[in-house]
Amino acid sequence: MNCQTISQPATFCTFIVAEPKPIYADSRDYGFDFDEEENARELLAPLPASLSIQSFPEVDADEFEQAFHYFLS
């Protein structure tokens, strides 16, 4: 068996270290390409009258208690 002595260490990777810079994320980087002003206008728009006049159905007390116990279990 031959024995060899390594005189220089093997280099597997050579990394180049860059100067650290702040990273700024933008919504377009993640595929959420939208207009912020348009979204703001949509959120501030009044709801249609059909959504604001909805009434809740009348529920019998026994039915409610049974559904409530079912929900808790």
N, C-alpha and C positions, 0 to 999 in steps of 0.2 A: 504494500500500500504506500502510495506517495503522500507525503505531508507537504503542504504548501503554506507558507506564512504570508498573510495578506498585509502588504505594507501601507495601503491606502483603503480607508473604509469605502464601501460601495454606497453610491448615492442613488436612491430609488426615485425620489421626487425632488424637484426644485420648485419652491414656492416663491412667488414674487409678492412681497408685501406692499400693498398700496397705502397711500396716506388715507386715514379714515375720513370719510365724508358723511354728513348727515343724510339719511335716507328719507325722502318725502314720498309717501304713498298717495296716489291719486285714484279716484273711483274708476277711472278708465283702465287702470292697471289690472283690475279684477273683473273686468267685463261689465261693469255697471255704468254704461255710457248713457247718462241722462242729463237733462237740463234742470238745474236746481231751481231756477226761477219758475219753470213750468210746474214742477212738483209743488212749490210753495203756493202757486195760484190754485192748483187743484185742491190742496188741503184746506185753503181758506174759503173755498166756494161753499155756498149754503147747500144743505141737503135738500133733495127733492121732497115735496109735500107728502108724497105717499110713504116715505120712510119715517117722517116725523109724526104721523097720525096713527101709527100702529097701536092697536089695543091688545092687551093681554087676555088670553081666554080665561073664563071663569072656571075654577077648579074646586070640586067638592073637598071639604076638609078631610074626609076619610081617604079619598084618593090621594090627596097630597101627603098625608101621613104615611100611607103605604109606599108611595114612591120615595119619600124621604128615608124611610127605614131601608128600602132596597138600595138607595144611594149610599147609606152609611155602611152597609154590609159588604 
